[in-house]
Amino acid sequence: MDHAAVLALYDRDMREGARPDSPDAVMEREGGVVRQVSSAHGWNGVVWSALHEADADAAIAGQIARFGALGREFEWKLYGHDLPVDLGRRLRAAGFVPQPEETLMIAEVSDLDLDVGPPPGVRVVPVTDPAGVDLVAEVHRRAFGTDGSRMRHQLLARLSADPDSVAAVVALAGDTPVSAARMELVPGTRFAGLWGGGTVEGWRGRGIYRALVAHRARAAVERGYRYLQVDAMSASRPVLERLGFAPLTTTTPYLHTP
């Protein structure tokens, strides 16, 4: 895989050419910035920017004004190769708070070993209805220790309005949800995004996360996608590298609260 070429393709298709991730969201393009504006339940933020030292501060102020007028907290998703090189410092100076750094990892699906299943006693079940979404939200709460209501709202909206744009799964041990994840699909692009993978403490280290990655990868192949993309936390990166994913750059969410 040509890392530089794939990263350029990702920037073009998934960031500069980004599409709304929910029925109640719209993309806005202003100057050198592409942002998503959504409801209070959705994701609001900057997905792409092409800025220079001369215009970066004005662009940052413009985003603060736009989302501030809506009373929205928003995220500026900063990638390691974005310019200017001191954009992170400028965001912090404007009141943004950086969150833990993640690694953008991409794999060509044809290079992956997809012959991976869950451990004995665990089964993977597709999520297609509100009851399944509730299980995903429960895993999210138990695995990450955070409120899963926003994620629940977004997943329900997508399954209702455009079920072909998302594929969610939950791993059950008996009737107990122990892991969950989703895959977001953007028609007309070559990338399927893997998101929200989390496993409840006590069930980690048994290969469940790996099995959920393989399960979604098989679904991506069936739907004709060439690449899989993950924003990986440090705990997930070694598993993904063993599966065949390559790190291409870093990404850091910068949050701004009005």
N, C-alpha and C positions, 0 to 999 in steps of 0.2 A: 504494500500500500504506500503510495506517495503521500507522505504526511502533509507536506506543504500544500499540495494540490487539493487534498481532501479538506483541510482546514479552510482554504479559500472557498471551496464549494459550500461548506457548512456556513461560513459567514454570509455568503450570497443568498442561499436558499432559506436558511433557518433564522437568520438575524436581520439582514437588510430587507429581505423579502418575507419577513415573518407575517403570519396570519393569526387572527384572533384565536385564543385557546378555549373560548367558551361562547355560548350564544349571546351573552350580554356584554361582550367586549368588542372594542373597535381598535384598529391600528391607526395611529396618527403619525404622519411624516412631516417634520418641520426642520428645515435647514439640514444639519448633519446628524439628526437624531430620529430614530424610530422608536415609538413608545406604544404600549398598550394601555388603554383606559377602560376600566371595567367597573362593575359595581363594588360596593364595600365588601362583598363576599368573594370577589374574584381577585385575580392577580393584576396589580397595577405596577407598571415600571418601564424602564428603558431597556430595550433588547439589543440595540445596535447604535453605534455612534461613529462618525468619521470627523473628528475634530482636530484643531490645531491650537497651538499655544495662544494665538491671537483671539480665538473665538470660544475657547473651552469654558471660561468662567461665565460668559454671557449665556451659553447654552445650558449650563448647570442652573443658573438663576431662572431661566425660562421654564425648566422642568419643575422647579420648586414652586413657581408661580402657578403653573397649570394644575398640578395636583393639589396644591394648597387651596386653590379656589374651590376644589371639590371636597376639601377636608379629608383627603385620602393619604394614608401612609403609602409609600411606594418604594420600589427597589430599583437601583441602577445596577444592572448586571455587568460588571466590569471584567473583561477578559485580559489575560496576561499580555497579549500582543496589541491591545488597543492603544491608540495615541490620543493626546500626547503622553509621553512616558510617565509624567507626573500626575496623570488624571486621578489616581487614587488619593494623592495628597490634596488635590483641589477639592475632591468630594468631601474629604474629612474636614477641610477648612470651611466648607459650606454647611456643615452640620450633619453629614451622613455618618452612620455608624457601620463599620465593616463587620461582617459576619465571618464565620470560619471559611477559609479558602477551600475550594473543591478543585478537582482535576477533570477537565474535559477529556473523556476517553471515547474512542471510536473504534469500531471493528467492522471489517467487511464480513458479512454474514457467511459467505462461502468459506471463510477461513476458520470458522468456529466449530468446536466439537459440540454438537447438539444432542448427543446420545447420553443425556444426563437426566436422571429421574430423582424424585424425592426419596428420603430414607424410609426404611420400613415403618409402617404405622402412620405415615403422613401421606395425604393425597392433595392434589392441586385441583381446585375447582374454579371454573370461570365465573366472573361476577356479571350478572345481567339484570339484577332487579334491586329494589331498595333494601331488601333483607341482606343481600350480598354486600351492598355498599356499607351497611351498618357494621358488618364483620371487618371490612377494610378499615373503617374509622376506629374500631376497637383496637385493632392491631397497631394502628398509627399512634393511638393514645398510650398504649402499653409499651410500645417499642421506643418511642421518642420522648415520652413524658410531656407531650403537648396536646392542646385541644385539637381534635380532628374535625371540628364542625365545618370549617371553611373548606377543607379538602372534600368532606362529604357532600357539601352543597355543590361544589364544582363537578364532582364525578357524577352525581345524580343528574345535573343539568346536561352534561355531555351525553350520557347514556340515553337520555330522553330525546334530546334534539338531534344528535348526530352519532348514533351508536357505532358507526364505522370509523370514527375518529379516535376511539379509545378502546383498549382491551385491558381489563383488570382481572386479577386472579388472587385467590386467597388459599393458603395452605392450611389444612385442617388436620389436627391430631385427634381422631375421634370426631367430636363435634366442636372442639375448641380451636378457634383461629389462632395460629402461632406465627404466621408470616403473611405478608401481602405485598402487592406491587401492581403497577399499571404500566401500560405502553401507550404513548401518544403518537398518532399517525397523521401525517400531513400529506394529503393527496397532491400529486404533481412534483413531489420531492423524492429524493432517494434515501432519506433518513427517517428512521423510527426511533423515538426517544424513550428510554427506560427511566421511569420515575418512581419515587415513593417506596422503594424496596426497604422493608424493615422486618426484623425478626424479634419476637419477644424474648427477653432475657430468660435463660434456661433452655432455650432451643437453638441458640447460636452455636456455630461450629460443627453442625451436623450435615451441612451440605444443602440446606433448604434454600438459602439465597441463590446458590449456584443453580439449583433446579428451577427456580422461578425465572432466572435469566435465560436458561436454555428453553424453557417453555415459551417465553415471549419471543425469543429469537426464531423458533419454529413458526410461530404465527406470523412474524414479519416476512419470512421466506414465502409463506403461502400467499401473502398479499403483495409480493413483488418488490419489497424494499431491499436495497443493496447494503445499506449501512445501519448499524445500531450505534446510538449515542447515549452516553451516561455522564452526568455531573457527579463524580464519585467522591464520597468522603474518604478519609484516610483508612477507615476500617474495610471499606469495600474495594479499594484499589488493588490489593494483592489478589483477591479472588478474581477480579475482572482481568487482570494481567495473565493469570493462569489460564483463563478461558480464551485468551487471544486478543483482548482489547489493548490498544496502544494509547498512552497519554500524549495529547497534542498541545495542550496549553492549560493554564489555570483559569479559574473563574471565581470571582469573589462578589457576593451580594453586598451592596451598600444600601442600608435602609435609611429613609428619611421620614420622620414623623412630624406632621404639621402641628 
